[in-house]
Amino acid sequence: MTKYQWKPIADEFSSLLRLHYPPVALKWIETEEELKAIPKVRLHDKHMPPCTIVSHAAQFNWTSACRPENIHANYCRGINGMFERDEKWYSGEMFNNVWFDNIEASKAHNRSLECVPAKYIAMVASPLSAERIEPDVVVFNVVPAQAFMLLSALQYHRYDKFEFSFVGESTCSDSWGKTFTTGKPGLGLPCYADKKFAGMSDSDLRVTMTSEDAVKALEGLKGMSKNGLRYPIASYSLTSDILDGLPKHYLQF
């Protein structure tokens, strides 16, 4: 039993934003019993890290689990709550002379990451509409205009200035890691691994938010739609007078 009726919520998101990929539910799992109780969950014997299973849900409609043994390195396990970060993890050696040309820069990168607390035995990704898990985080793979409308919708009823981060390689930290640990929305540029191992396109962005914020964002999208603010955003000619495309009262301010 889930807290919200996610299927109609997911369907409305897809309709209002013309989503190419369905919203994805992410949940962190503490026990084997909890994992086995999830309907139709796929357990893998291959190396399939968190970014891959999120794309399983978005692109294949799978409910897919990632356990520590599915992840190739403690670095990735540590970000995603399946390894207690230790001195070696913080050493920065993994990315030294790869993403950074000195060890101090690589150490600083690791120290900057938003990491899920290390108390989980798995994380599961599932289509939000399947209602198989109650999401800790909802993930949207979107293009920039969809991201703009989605985040604007979250500000519709109660304004908050959103600030986003860029840690470099490891967008999972900027997106679901940030949302899980802080409760705030995340916006991530797909990293190298997202392109190589998660099949994200050159035009994709990743937006993450809590389940409560996802419900608020949907209400905001509906309110904006009533005001004529909808996706897709109709483009105005570059040679037209823009006044014909603006609300009349804008000219008073």
LOVO-188909 format. One line per 10 residues: number of its first residue (from 0); for each residue x negated, y, z of N, C-alpha, C. Coordinates in Angstrom, 2 decimals, padded with zeros to 5 digits. Example, Ala and Ser with C-alpha at 12.3 -4.5 7.8 and 13.67 -1.06 7.14 Angstrom:
// residues 2
0	-013.19:-005.69:007.80:-012.30:-004.50:007.80:-013.20:-003.30:007.80 ~ -012.85:-002.25:007.08:-013.67:-001.06:007.14:-012.90:000.03:007.87 $
//
This chain:
// residues 253
0	-000.85:-001.19:000.00:000.00:000.00:000.00:-000.89:001.25:000.00 ~ -000.65:002.15:-000.93:-001.43:003.37:-001.02:-000.67:004.54:-000.41 ~ -001.41:005.58:-000.05:-000.83:006.74:000.63:000.11:007.51:-000.29 ~ -000.27:007.62:-001.56:000.53:008.33:-002.56:000.95:007.35:-003.66 ~ 001.94:007.73:-004.42:002.32:006.97:-005.61:001.40:007.44:-006.74 ~ 000.30:006.72:-006.92:-000.75:007.21:-007.80:-000.43:007.05:-009.28 ~ 000.37:006.07:-009.64:000.64:005.90:-011.07:001.32:007.13:-011.68 ~ 002.43:007.63:-011.12:003.02:008.83:-011.71:002.10:010.05:-011.62 ~ 001.29:010.12:-010.56:000.34:011.23:-010.44:-000.69:011.16:-011.56 ~ -001.26:009.97:-011.77:-002.25:009.80:-012.84:-001.64:010.07:-014.20 $
10	-000.42:009.61:-014.40:000.26:009.85:-015.69:000.48:011.34:-015.94 ~ 000.82:012.09:-014.88:001.02:013.53:-015.06:-000.30:014.24:-015.34 ~ -001.37:013.83:-014.69:-002.68:014.39:-015.02:-003.01:014.16:-016.49 ~ -002.80:012.94:-016.95:-003.12:012.61:-018.34:-002.28:013.42:-019.31 ~ -001.01:013.65:-018.95:-000.13:014.43:-019.81:-000.49:015.91:-019.82 ~ -000.68:016.49:-018.64:-000.93:017.93:-018.54:-002.30:018.32:-019.07 ~ -003.29:017.43:-018.92:-004.65:017.76:-019.35:-005.06:017.04:-020.64 ~ -004.16:016.22:-021.20:-004.47:015.45:-022.41:-005.79:014.69:-022.23 ~ -005.89:013.98:-021.11:-007.15:013.32:-020.77:-007.49:012.21:-021.76 ~ -008.76:012.17:-022.15:-009.24:011.08:-022.99:-009.47:009.82:-022.16 $
20	-009.95:010.02:-020.92:-010.15:008.91:-019.98:-009.22:009.08:-018.79 ~ -008.65:008.01:-018.27:-007.76:008.14:-017.11:-008.55:008.49:-015.85 ~ -007.91:009.13:-014.88:-008.58:009.38:-013.60:-008.97:008.07:-012.93 ~ -010.07:008.12:-012.19:-010.61:006.93:-011.54:-010.58:007.10:-010.02 ~ -010.14:006.06:-009.32:-010.19:006.01:-007.86:-011.50:005.35:-007.44 ~ -012.18:005.96:-006.47:-013.39:005.39:-005.89:-013.17:005.12:-004.40 ~ -013.56:003.95:-003.96:-013.42:003.61:-002.54:-014.66:002.87:-002.06 ~ -015.13:003.24:-000.87:-016.26:002.56:-000.24:-015.74:001.50:000.71 ~ -016.37:000.33:000.71:-015.87:-000.86:001.38:-016.82:-001.27:002.49 ~ -016.27:-001.57:003.66:-017.10:-001.89:004.82:-017.24:-003.39:005.08 $
30	-016.27:-004.21:004.64:-016.32:-005.65:004.94:-016.02:-006.48:003.70 ~ -016.50:-007.72:003.72:-016.22:-008.65:002.63:-014.72:-008.94:002.55 ~ -014.06:-009.02:003.70:-012.62:-009.28:003.72:-011.86:-008.18:003.00 ~ -012.26:-006.95:003.26:-011.62:-005.80:002.60:-011.85:-005.85:001.10 ~ -013.06:-006.23:000.69:-013.38:-006.31:-000.73:-012.55:-007.40:-001.42 ~ -012.47:-008.56:-000.81:-011.75:-009.69:-001.42:-010.25:-009.46:-001.46 ~ -009.74:-008.55:-000.64:-008.30:-008.28:-000.61:-007.84:-007.37:-001.74 ~ -008.78:-006.78:-002.47:-008.42:-005.86:-003.56:-007.96:-006.67:-004.77 ~ -006.76:-006.41:-005.28:-006.26:-007.19:-006.41:-007.13:-007.01:-007.67 ~ -007.41:-008.13:-008.33:-008.08:-008.15:-009.63:-009.45:-007.47:-009.62 $
40	-010.11:-007.44:-008.47:-011.43:-006.82:-008.42:-012.46:-007.72:-009.11 ~ -013.30:-007.14:-009.93:-014.34:-007.87:-010.64:-015.65:-007.77:-009.85 ~ -016.23:-008.91:-009.51:-017.52:-008.98:-008.85:-018.55:-009.43:-009.87 ~ -019.69:-008.78:-009.89:-020.67:-008.99:-010.96:-021.93:-009.65:-010.44 ~ -022.59:-010.42:-011.31:-023.89:-010.97:-010.97:-025.01:-010.28:-011.76 ~ -024.66:-009.22:-012.49:-025.64:-008.44:-013.24:-025.94:-007.14:-012.49 ~ -026.99:-006.46:-012.93:-027.30:-005.15:-012.38:-026.37:-004.12:-013.03 ~ -025.41:-003.67:-012.26:-024.42:-002.70:-012.72:-024.23:-001.66:-011.62 ~ -024.93:-000.53:-011.74:-024.91:000.47:-010.66:-023.60:001.23:-010.59 ~ -023.44:002.12:-009.61:-022.18:002.84:-009.44:-021.70:003.59:-010.68 $
50	-022.60:004.27:-011.38:-022.14:005.03:-012.56:-021.54:004.10:-013.61 ~ -022.05:002.87:-013.70:-021.53:001.90:-014.67:-020.12:001.45:-014.30 ~ -019.90:001.16:-013.01:-018.56:000.66:-012.64:-017.50:001.77:-012.74 ~ -017.90:003.03:-012.56:-016.95:004.12:-012.76:-016.50:004.14:-014.22 ~ -017.43:003.91:-015.13:-017.06:003.86:-016.55:-016.29:002.58:-016.89 ~ -016.52:001.48:-016.16:-015.66:000.30:-016.32:-014.19:000.69:-016.11 ~ -013.95:001.45:-015.04:-012.57:001.85:-014.72:-012.03:002.84:-015.73 ~ -012.87:003.81:-016.13:-012.42:004.87:-017.03:-012.22:004.36:-018.46 ~ -013.11:003.49:-018.92:-013.09:003.09:-020.33:-012.45:001.73:-020.58 ~ -012.52:000.82:-019.60:-011.98:-000.52:-019.79:-010.75:-000.81:-018.95 $
60	-010.39:000.12:-018.04:-009.29:-000.10:-017.09:-009.56:-001.27:-016.15 ~ -010.83:-001.53:-015.87:-011.19:-002.58:-014.92:-011.17:-002.03:-013.49 ~ -010.91:-002.92:-012.54:-011.20:-002.66:-011.14:-012.50:-003.37:-010.84 ~ -013.57:-002.60:-010.64:-014.92:-003.15:-010.68:-015.68:-002.78:-009.41 ~ -016.39:-003.75:-008.86:-017.13:-003.54:-007.61:-018.63:-003.46:-007.88 ~ -019.29:-002.63:-007.08:-020.74:-002.55:-007.08:-021.21:-002.85:-005.66 ~ -022.01:-003.91:-005.51:-022.59:-004.29:-004.24:-024.10:-004.00:-004.26 ~ -024.76:-004.04:-003.12:-026.20:-003.72:-003.10:-027.01:-004.53:-004.12 ~ -026.67:-005.81:-004.27:-027.42:-006.65:-005.20:-027.19:-006.29:-006.67 ~ -026.16:-005.50:-006.94:-025.92:-005.04:-008.31:-026.74:-003.81:-008.66 $
70	-027.39:-003.22:-007.67:-028.14:-001.98:-007.86:-029.63:-002.30:-007.95 ~ -030.31:-001.65:-008.84:-031.69:-001.98:-009.19:-032.73:-001.49:-008.18 ~ -032.39:-000.48:-007.35:-033.40:000.12:-006.48:-032.74:000.70:-005.23 ~ -033.52:000.73:-004.14:-033.01:001.32:-002.90:-032.70:002.80:-003.05 ~ -033.36:003.47:-003.98:-033.07:004.88:-004.23:-031.58:005.08:-004.51 ~ -031.05:004.31:-005.46:-029.64:004.43:-005.83:-028.73:003.89:-004.72 ~ -029.15:002.80:-004.07:-028.38:002.28:-002.94:-028.26:003.33:-001.84 ~ -029.35:004.06:-001.60:-029.36:005.06:-000.54:-028.42:006.22:-000.79 ~ -028.29:006.65:-002.03:-027.35:007.74:-002.37:-025.92:007.28:-002.17 ~ -025.66:006.02:-002.46:-024.29:005.52:-002.51:-023.87:004.71:-001.29 $
80	-024.57:004.89:-000.18:-024.09:004.35:001.09:-024.37:002.89:001.34 ~ -025.34:002.30:000.60:-025.60:000.88:000.76:-027.05:000.58:001.14 ~ -027.75:001.60:001.68:-029.12:001.41:002.15:-029.44:002.53:003.12 ~ -030.04:002.15:004.25:-030.47:003.14:005.25:-031.75:003.81:004.75 ~ -031.66:005.07:004.41:-032.80:005.78:003.82:-033.97:005.82:004.82 ~ -035.14:005.42:004.34:-036.31:005.30:005.21:-037.46:006.16:004.69 ~ -038.62:006.02:005.29:-039.78:006.84:004.91:-040.15:006.63:003.44 ~ -040.09:005.40:002.98:-040.41:005.13:001.57:-039.40:005.79:000.65 ~ -038.11:005.77:001.05:-037.08:006.40:000.23:-037.35:007.90:000.09 ~ -037.74:008.53:001.18:-037.99:009.98:001.17:-039.36:010.34:000.60 $
90	-040.19:009.36:000.29:-041.55:009.64:-000.17:-041.59:010.35:-001.52 ~ -040.54:010.13:-002.34:-040.52:010.74:-003.67:-041.32:010.01:-004.71 ~ -041.92:008.89:-004.36:-042.79:008.19:-005.30:-042.07:007.72:-006.56 ~ -040.77:007.40:-006.43:-040.05:006.83:-007.58:-040.04:007.77:-008.78 ~ -039.82:009.05:-008.53:-039.69:010.01:-009.64:-040.97:010.82:-009.88 ~ -042.00:010.58:-009.09:-043.27:011.28:-009.30:-043.88:010.87:-010.63 ~ -044.28:011.85:-011.42:-044.81:011.62:-012.77:-043.77:011.01:-013.71 ~ -042.51:011.15:-013.33:-041.40:010.77:-014.23:-040.56:012.04:-014.47 ~ -039.77:012.43:-013.47:-038.99:013.66:-013.57:-039.73:014.88:-013.02 ~ -040.80:014.64:-012.28:-041.56:015.73:-011.67:-043.05:015.46:-011.85 $
100	-043.82:016.53:-011.98:-045.26:016.32:-012.22:-046.09:016.39:-010.95 ~ -045.40:016.46:-009.78:-046.15:016.44:-008.53:-045.27:015.83:-007.43 ~ -045.92:015.27:-006.43:-045.20:014.52:-005.40:-044.36:015.43:-004.52 ~ -044.79:016.66:-004.30:-044.01:017.56:-003.45:-042.67:017.90:-004.08 ~ -042.64:018.12:-005.39:-041.37:018.39:-006.08:-040.45:017.18:-006.00 ~ -041.04:015.99:-006.14:-040.24:014.77:-006.08:-039.68:014.54:-004.67 ~ -040.48:014.81:-003.65:-039.99:014.71:-002.27:-038.85:015.70:-002.03 ~ -039.03:016.92:-002.50:-038.01:017.95:-002.30:-036.69:017.54:-002.96 ~ -036.79:016.91:-004.12:-035.59:016.42:-004.81:-034.85:015.42:-003.93 ~ -035.55:014.44:-003.40:-034.90:013.42:-002.58:-034.27:014.01:-001.32 $
110	-034.94:014.98:-000.72:-034.41:015.61:000.49:-033.15:016.42:000.21 ~ -032.97:016.85:-001.04:-031.82:017.71:-001.38:-030.54:016.93:-001.65 ~ -030.62:015.62:-001.77:-029.48:014.83:-002.24:-028.38:014.70:-001.19 ~ -027.13:014.79:-001.66:-025.96:014.49:-000.83:-025.74:012.98:-000.90 ~ -025.87:012.30:000.25:-025.82:010.83:000.26:-024.68:010.33:001.16 ~ -024.01:009.31:000.70:-022.96:008.65:001.49:-023.62:007.94:002.67 ~ -023.03:008.02:003.88:-023.61:007.32:005.04:-023.81:005.83:004.76 ~ -024.90:005.29:005.28:-025.31:003.92:004.96:-024.59:002.91:005.84 ~ -023.31:002.67:005.56:-022.58:001.68:006.35:-021.63:000.85:005.50 ~ -021.87:000.78:004.19:-020.93:000.11:003.30:-021.58:-001.07:002.60 $
120	-020.75:-002.06:002.28:-021.25:-003.26:001.60:-020.90:-003.24:000.11 ~ -020.10:-002.25:-000.30:-019.73:-002.16:-001.72:-019.01:-000.84:-001.96 ~ -018.95:-000.45:-003.21:-018.02:000.58:-003.64:-017.24:000.03:-004.82 ~ -015.99:000.45:-004.92:-015.09:-000.07:-005.95:-014.52:001.08:-006.75 ~ -014.51:000.92:-008.06:-013.88:001.88:-008.97:-012.70:001.20:-009.64 ~ -011.59:001.93:-009.74:-010.38:001.37:-010.33:-009.58:002.49:-010.98 ~ -008.86:002.21:-012.06:-007.98:003.24:-012.60:-007.02:003.74:-011.52 ~ -006.91:005.04:-011.37:-006.03:005.59:-010.35:-004.61:005.07:-010.50 ~ -004.18:004.91:-011.73:-002.80:004.49:-012.01:-002.53:003.04:-011.59 ~ -003.59:002.23:-011.40:-003.39:000.82:-011.04:-002.92:000.65:-009.60 $
130	-003.19:001.65:-008.75:-002.76:001.62:-007.35:-003.30:000.40:-006.59 ~ -004.52:-000.01:-006.94:-005.12:-001.16:-006.26:-005.95:-000.77:-005.05 ~ -006.40:000.49:-005.01:-007.17:000.98:-003.87:-006.69:002.39:-003.52 ~ -006.83:002.75:-002.25:-006.57:004.12:-001.82:-007.88:004.89:-001.96 ~ -007.94:005.88:-002.84:-009.24:006.49:-003.14:-009.79:007.35:-002.01 ~ -011.10:007.20:-001.79:-011.84:008.17:-000.99:-012.14:009.40:-001.85 ~ -012.39:009.15:-003.13:-012.72:010.20:-004.09:-012.00:009.87:-005.40 ~ -011.49:010.91:-006.07:-010.91:010.76:-007.40:-011.88:011.38:-008.40 ~ -012.16:010.64:-009.47:-013.14:011.06:-010.48:-012.43:011.35:-011.79 ~ -012.76:012.49:-012.38:-012.25:012.87:-013.69:-013.43:013.04:-014.64 $
140	-013.44:012.30:-015.75:-014.39:012.55:-016.83:-013.69:013.42:-017.85 ~ -014.15:014.66:-017.98:-013.41:015.67:-018.73:-014.36:016.52:-019.58 ~ -013.77:017.26:-020.54:-014.53:018.25:-021.29:-014.46:019.58:-020.53 ~ -015.30:020.56:-020.88:-015.36:021.79:-020.08:-014.03:022.51:-019.88 ~ -013.19:022.63:-020.90:-011.92:023.34:-020.73:-010.99:022.59:-019.78 ~ -011.01:021.26:-019.83:-010.20:020.48:-018.88:-010.72:020.67:-017.46 ~ -012.04:020.70:-017.29:-012.62:020.94:-015.97:-012.21:022.31:-015.44 ~ -012.22:023.31:-016.30:-011.83:024.66:-015.89:-010.38:024.68:-015.41 ~ -009.50:024.07:-016.17:-008.09:024.06:-015.79:-007.86:023.26:-014.51 ~ -008.55:022.14:-014.36:-008.39:021.28:-013.19:-008.85:022.00:-011.92 $
150	-010.00:022.64:-011.97:-010.51:023.33:-010.79:-009.72:024.61:-010.51 ~ -009.27:025.29:-011.56:-008.41:026.47:-011.36:-007.10:026.06:-010.69 ~ -006.59:024.90:-011.05:-005.34:024.41:-010.45:-005.51:024.16:-008.96 ~ -006.71:023.74:-008.55:-006.96:023.51:-007.14:-007.00:024.82:-006.35 ~ -007.23:025.93:-007.04:-007.23:027.26:-006.40:-005.85:027.93:-006.44 ~ -004.89:027.32:-007.10:-003.63:027.99:-007.42:-002.84:028.40:-006.18 ~ -002.71:027.52:-005.21:-001.92:027.81:-004.01:-002.74:028.45:-002.90 ~ -004.00:028.01:-002.78:-004.88:028.55:-001.74:-006.27:028.73:-002.33 ~ -006.69:029.98:-002.42:-007.95:030.25:-003.11:-009.16:029.89:-002.27 ~ -010.14:029.28:-002.92:-011.44:029.04:-002.33:-012.46:029.14:-003.46 $
160	-013.54:029.83:-003.19:-014.62:029.91:-004.19:-015.40:028.61:-004.17 ~ -015.49:027.95:-005.30:-016.20:026.68:-005.39:-017.65:026.93:-005.79 ~ -018.54:026.25:-005.14:-019.95:026.31:-005.48:-020.44:024.90:-005.76 ~ -021.18:024.76:-006.85:-021.62:023.45:-007.29:-023.15:023.40:-007.32 ~ -023.66:022.20:-007.33:-025.10:022.00:-007.26:-025.60:021.28:-008.51 ~ -026.91:021.38:-008.70:-027.58:020.59:-009.73:-028.87:020.06:-009.14 ~ -028.87:018.78:-008.79:-030.05:018.18:-008.17:-031.03:017.65:-009.19 ~ -030.62:017.63:-010.47:-031.42:016.96:-011.48:-030.91:015.54:-011.67 ~ -031.79:014.63:-011.99:-031.38:013.24:-012.18:-030.70:012.71:-010.91 ~ -029.53:012.12:-011.09:-028.68:011.55:-010.05:-027.44:012.41:-009.84 $
170	-026.61:012.49:-010.88:-025.38:013.26:-010.82:-024.40:012.68:-009.81 ~ -024.57:011.42:-009.44:-023.69:010.84:-008.41:-023.76:011.66:-007.13 ~ -024.92:012.26:-006.83:-025.05:013.09:-005.64:-024.27:014.39:-005.78 ~ -024.35:015.03:-006.95:-023.64:016.29:-007.18:-022.12:016.10:-007.24 ~ -021.69:014.90:-007.54:-020.26:014.66:-007.77:-019.65:013.89:-006.61 ~ -019.56:012.56:-006.69:-018.84:011.85:-005.63:-019.63:011.84:-004.31 ~ -020.95:011.94:-004.35:-021.68:012.04:-003.09:-021.32:013.30:-002.33 ~ -021.26:014.43:-003.05:-020.88:015.69:-002.41:-019.46:015.63:-001.89 ~ -018.52:015.15:-002.70:-017.12:015.12:-002.29:-016.91:014.20:-001.08 ~ -017.55:013.04:-001.09:-017.40:012.11:000.03:-017.94:012.71:001.32 $
180	-019.09:013.35:001.25:-019.75:013.82:002.48:-019.22:015.16:002.97 ~ -018.73:016.01:002.08:-018.30:017.37:002.48:-016.81:017.59:002.35 ~ -016.10:016.76:001.58:-014.68:016.98:001.31:-014.42:018.04:000.26 ~ -015.49:018.60:-000.33:-015.33:019.66:-001.32:-015.40:019.08:-002.73 ~ -014.78:019.77:-003.71:-014.85:019.26:-005.08:-016.28:019.29:-005.61 ~ -016.58:018.36:-006.48:-017.89:018.29:-007.12:-017.75:018.47:-008.62 ~ -018.78:019.04:-009.22:-018.85:019.20:-010.67:-020.25:018.80:-011.10 ~ -020.34:017.80:-011.94:-021.65:017.30:-012.32:-021.85:017.23:-013.82 ~ -023.06:017.62:-014.25:-023.48:017.37:-015.62:-023.95:015.93:-015.70 ~ -023.44:015.13:-016.61:-023.89:013.75:-016.70:-025.41:013.68:-016.81 $
190	-026.00:012.84:-015.98:-027.46:012.74:-015.97:-027.93:011.72:-017.02 ~ -029.23:011.53:-017.07:-029.82:010.61:-018.03:-029.23:009.21:-017.87 ~ -029.10:008.77:-016.63:-028.55:007.43:-016.37:-027.09:007.33:-016.79 ~ -026.32:008.42:-016.61:-024.92:008.41:-017.04:-024.81:008.20:-018.55 ~ -025.72:008.82:-019.29:-025.72:008.63:-020.74:-026.18:007.23:-021.11 ~ -027.26:006.77:-020.47:-027.89:005.52:-020.87:-027.14:004.28:-020.39 ~ -026.58:004.36:-019.16:-026.00:003.17:-018.55:-024.50:003.27:-018.28 ~ -023.91:004.47:-018.41:-022.49:004.63:-018.12:-021.69:005.08:-019.33 ~ -022.33:005.24:-020.46:-021.62:005.51:-021.70:-020.90:006.85:-021.77 ~ -021.37:007.84:-021.00:-020.72:009.14:-021.06:-021.17:009.90:-022.30 $
200	-020.27:010.69:-022.85:-020.56:011.38:-024.10:-021.24:012.72:-023.85 ~ -021.74:013.33:-024.93:-022.42:014.61:-024.81:-021.49:015.73:-024.36 ~ -020.19:015.56:-024.54:-019.24:016.62:-024.19:-018.61:016.43:-022.81 ~ -018.92:015.32:-022.13:-018.28:015.02:-020.85:-018.87:015.81:-019.69 ~ -018.01:016.17:-018.75:-018.40:016.62:-017.42:-017.72:015.69:-016.43 ~ -018.24:015.66:-015.20:-017.60:014.85:-014.16:-017.12:015.78:-013.04 ~ -015.82:015.71:-012.77:-015.22:016.46:-011.66:-014.74:015.45:-010.63 ~ -015.04:015.73:-009.36:-014.60:014.85:-008.28:-013.89:015.66:-007.20 ~ -012.93:015.03:-006.56:-012.23:015.67:-005.44:-011.62:014.59:-004.55 ~ -011.25:014.98:-003.34:-010.58:014.06:-002.45:-009.18:013.75:-002.98 $
210	-008.56:012.71:-002.44:-007.22:012.36:-002.88:-006.23:013.48:-002.55 ~ -006.41:014.12:-001.38:-005.52:015.22:-001.01:-005.66:016.39:-001.98 ~ -006.90:016.69:-002.36:-007.11:017.78:-003.32:-006.58:017.43:-004.71 ~ -006.64:016.16:-005.06:-006.09:015.76:-006.37:-004.59:016.04:-006.43 ~ -003.88:015.75:-005.35:-002.44:016.04:-005.30:-002.20:017.54:-005.37 ~ -003.01:018.33:-004.67:-002.88:019.79:-004.72:-003.16:020.31:-006.13 ~ -004.18:019.74:-006.78:-004.52:020.19:-008.13:-003.39:019.90:-009.11 ~ -002.73:018.76:-008.94:-001.61:018.45:-009.83:-000.49:019.47:-009.66 ~ -000.18:019.84:-008.42:000.85:020.86:-008.19:000.42:022.19:-008.80 ~ -000.86:022.50:-008.69:-001.37:023.72:-009.30:-001.25:023.71:-010.82 $
220	-001.54:022.57:-011.42:-001.40:022.46:-012.89:000.05:022.70:-013.31 ~ 000.98:022.17:-012.54:002.40:022.36:-012.87:002.78:023.84:-012.75 ~ 002.30:024.50:-011.69:002.59:025.91:-011.52:001.98:026.75:-012.63 ~ 000.75:026.46:-012.99:000.10:027.19:-014.08:000.82:026.97:-015.40 ~ 001.29:025.74:-015.62:002.01:025.43:-016.85:003.27:026.28:-016.99 ~ 003.99:026.47:-015.87:005.19:027.31:-015.89:004.86:028.76:-016.24 ~ 003.63:029.16:-015.92:003.19:030.52:-016.23:002.60:030.64:-017.63 ~ 002.62:029.54:-018.37:002.10:029.56:-019.74:000.63:029.21:-019.86 ~ 000.02:028.79:-018.75:-001.40:028.43:-018.76:-001.51:026.92:-018.89 ~ -001.78:026.45:-020.10:-001.74:025.02:-020.39:-002.97:024.60:-021.18 $
230	-003.24:023.29:-021.12:-004.26:022.68:-021.95:-003.57:021.87:-023.05 ~ -004.05:021.92:-024.31:-005.23:022.65:-024.75:-005.00:024.17:-024.81 ~ -006.07:024.91:-024.61:-006.00:026.37:-024.65:-006.01:026.80:-026.11 ~ -004.94:027.47:-026.51:-004.84:027.90:-027.91:-005.87:028.99:-028.19 ~ -006.71:028.76:-029.16:-007.77:029.72:-029.48:-007.22:030.88:-030.30 ~ -007.69:032.08:-029.96:-007.28:033.28:-030.68:-008.33:033.59:-031.75 ~ -007.91:034.18:-032.82:-008.83:034.51:-033.90:-009.88:035.52:-033.43 ~ -011.10:035.35:-033.87:-012.18:036.27:-033.52:-012.02:037.63:-034.17 ~ -011.10:037.75:-035.12:-010.91:039.04:-035.81:-009.56:039.66:-035.48 ~ -008.83:039.08:-034.50:-007.53:039.63:-034.13:-007.66:040.57:-032.93 $
240	-006.72:041.46:-032.79:-006.64:042.31:-031.61:-006.18:041.45:-030.43 ~ -006.97:041.38:-029.35:-006.65:040.46:-028.26:-005.42:040.89:-027.47 ~ -004.96:042.14:-027.61:-003.83:042.60:-026.81:-002.57:041.79:-027.07 ~ -002.44:041.26:-028.29:-001.26:040.46:-028.61:-001.26:039.13:-027.85 ~ -002.39:038.73:-027.31:-002.47:037.46:-026.59:-002.56:037.60:-025.09 ~ -002.30:038.81:-024.56:-002.41:039.05:-023.13:-001.06:039.43:-022.52 ~ -000.81:039.07:-021.26:000.38:039.58:-020.58:000.33:041.12:-020.54 ~ 001.47:041.74:-020.75:001.51:043.20:-020.82:001.00:043.86:-019.54 ~ 001.28:043.24:-018.38:000.89:043.91:-017.14:-000.63:043.91:-016.92 ~ -001.37:043.06:-017.67:-002.82:043.09:-017.55:-003.38:044.47:-017.87 $
250	-002.71:045.20:-018.73:-003.21:046.49:-019.19:-003.11:047.57:-018.12 ~ -002.43:047.27:-017.02:-002.26:048.24:-015.95:-003.37:048.15:-014.91 ~ -004.30:047.23:-015.06:-005.26:047.01:-013.99:-006.71:047.20:-014.44 $
//
